[in-house]
Amino acid sequence: MRKPVNSFPFATGTTNRFGRSRIGHGLTARNSNTRISPPGMGPRSSAPAESKTLTEATGALGQGNLGLNSERLRAQMVERVREQGITDPRVLNAMMAVPRHYFVDQGLASRAYEDAALPIGFGQTISQPWVVARMISAVCEESLPKRVLEVGAGCGYQAAVLAQIVPEVYAIERIRGLYDLAREHLRTLKLNTRVRLSFGDGMLGLPKSAPFDAIVVAAAGLHIPQALLDQLAVGGRLIAPEGTSAQRLVLIRRTSSTSWHRQELEAVRFVPLRSGTQL
């Protein structure tokens, strides 16, 4: 069944306990960070046991569970991701460990565990759970990377998931308001020492911290920036959406100091990759 591409329930904002929220404004067909055609559903299997890494931290969150049974809903989310073809237990357990409802506006908390992208403000979204799982599993498929760069940290959710798997996570965000939001989330979850978050131009990467065993790009450009390809270690993997109106996930493997292997994957729809910073 094809996802509708013209239905955006948050285009006029959302409502939370403080009244009308601006966080939903601007969600369009071009910034939904999702897969265009969902994969077929496979046989059901039991969800993975929950990781206890964040149990104490999530219990102390100011948002609490907002009346949600977050563990049960997270387990259902993870099961859907598994049914859609993501079977790496490291990725599934990492997604079970991270409370996605904490990373969205309170007005959208009841939808946090749906298989959908949700607005986080500034015309950006938290990616669809399947997309997060797909991108992380792709860069971890052959070997577990020790050092990963995420371009486009957004609200910090994908970096938090990566931190459950990868020893060193670097993340960069170009929008100051989202950088501050991600920093707050990671600090509250006690992940700020495991995720090295930077404010800057993601298209330039982090050359002083390179090379990276894997790079995950959460925004779509016409082409993948050469600066990011150059910061990928030989043998490393980069995954990014590429294109404008028609986008696909692209998996890049660096095969030598001067060569890269390219593989096109699923059709997706992501926010545009932009240069510079936004205060």
Secondary structure in CASP SS format (residue, H / E / C, confidence):
PFRMAT SS
TARGET T0000
AUTHOR 0000-0000-0000
METHOD secondary structure of the structure
MODEL  1
M C 1.00
R C 1.00
K C 1.00
P C 1.00
V C 1.00
N C 1.00
S C 1.00
F C 1.00
P C 1.00
F C 1.00
A C 1.00
T C 1.00
G C 1.00
T E 1.00
T E 1.00
N E 1.00
R C 1.00
F C 1.00
G E 1.00
R E 1.00
S E 1.00
R C 1.00
I C 1.00
G C 1.00
H C 1.00
G C 1.00
L C 1.00
T C 1.00
A C 1.00
R C 1.00
N C 1.00
S C 1.00
N C 1.00
T E 1.00
R E 1.00
I C 1.00
S C 1.00
P C 1.00
P C 1.00
G C 1.00
M C 1.00
G C 1.00
P C 1.00
R C 1.00
S C 1.00
S C 1.00
A C 1.00
P C 1.00
A C 1.00
E C 1.00
S C 1.00
K C 1.00
T C 1.00
L C 1.00
T H 1.00
E H 1.00
A H 1.00
T H 1.00
G H 1.00
A C 1.00
L C 1.00
G C 1.00
Q C 1.00
G C 1.00
N C 1.00
L C 1.00
G C 1.00
L C 1.00
N C 1.00
S H 1.00
E H 1.00
R H 1.00
L H 1.00
R H 1.00
A H 1.00
Q H 1.00
M H 1.00
V H 1.00
E H 1.00
R H 1.00
V H 1.00
R H 1.00
E H 1.00
Q C 1.00
G C 1.00
I C 1.00
T C 1.00
D C 1.00
P H 1.00
R H 1.00
V H 1.00
L H 1.00
N H 1.00
A H 1.00
M H 1.00
M H 1.00
A H 1.00
V C 1.00
P C 1.00
R H 1.00
H H 1.00
Y H 1.00
F H 1.00
V C 1.00
D C 1.00
Q H 1.00
G H 1.00
L H 1.00
A H 1.00
S H 1.00
R H 1.00
A C 1.00
Y C 1.00
E C 1.00
D C 1.00
A C 1.00
A C 1.00
L E 1.00
P E 1.00
I E 1.00
G E 1.00
F C 1.00
G C 1.00
Q E 1.00
T E 1.00
I E 1.00
S C 1.00
Q C 1.00
P H 1.00
W H 1.00
V H 1.00
V H 1.00
A H 1.00
R H 1.00
M H 1.00
I H 1.00
S H 1.00
A H 1.00
V H 1.00
C C 1.00
E C 1.00
E C 1.00
S C 1.00
L C 1.00
P C 1.00
K C 1.00
R E 1.00
V E 1.00
L E 1.00
E E 1.00
V E 1.00
G C 1.00
A C 1.00
G C 1.00
C C 1.00
G C 1.00
Y H 1.00
Q H 1.00
A H 1.00
A H 1.00
V H 1.00
L H 1.00
A C 1.00
Q C 1.00
I C 1.00
V C 1.00
P C 1.00
E E 1.00
V E 1.00
Y E 1.00
A E 1.00
I E 1.00
E E 1.00
R C 1.00
I E 1.00
R H 1.00
G H 1.00
L H 1.00
Y H 1.00
D H 1.00
L H 1.00
A H 1.00
R H 1.00
E H 1.00
H H 1.00
L H 1.00
R H 1.00
T H 1.00
L C 1.00
K C 1.00
L C 1.00
N C 1.00
T C 1.00
R C 1.00
V E 1.00
R E 1.00
L E 1.00
S E 1.00
F E 1.00
G C 1.00
D C 1.00
G H 1.00
M H 1.00
L H 1.00
G C 1.00
L C 1.00
P H 1.00
K H 1.00
S H 1.00
A C 1.00
P C 1.00
F E 1.00
D E 1.00
A E 1.00
I E 1.00
V E 1.00
V E 1.00
A C 1.00
A C 1.00
A E 1.00
G E 1.00
L C 1.00
H C 1.00
I C 1.00
P C 1.00
Q H 1.00
A H 1.00
L H 1.00
L H 1.00
D H 1.00
Q C 1.00
L E 1.00
A E 1.00
V E 1.00
G E 1.00
G E 1.00
R E 1.00
L E 1.00
I E 1.00
A E 1.00
P E 1.00
E E 1.00
G E 1.00
T C 1.00
S C 1.00
A C 1.00
Q E 1.00
R E 1.00
L E 1.00
V E 1.00
L E 1.00
I E 1.00
R E 1.00
R E 1.00
T E 1.00
S E 1.00
S C 1.00
T C 1.00
S E 1.00
W E 1.00
H E 1.00
R E 1.00
Q E 1.00
E E 1.00
L E 1.00
E E 1.00
A E 1.00
V E 1.00
R E 1.00
F C 1.00
V C 1.00
P E 1.00
L C 1.00
R C 1.00
S C 1.00
G C 1.00
T C 1.00
Q E 1.00
L C 1.00
END
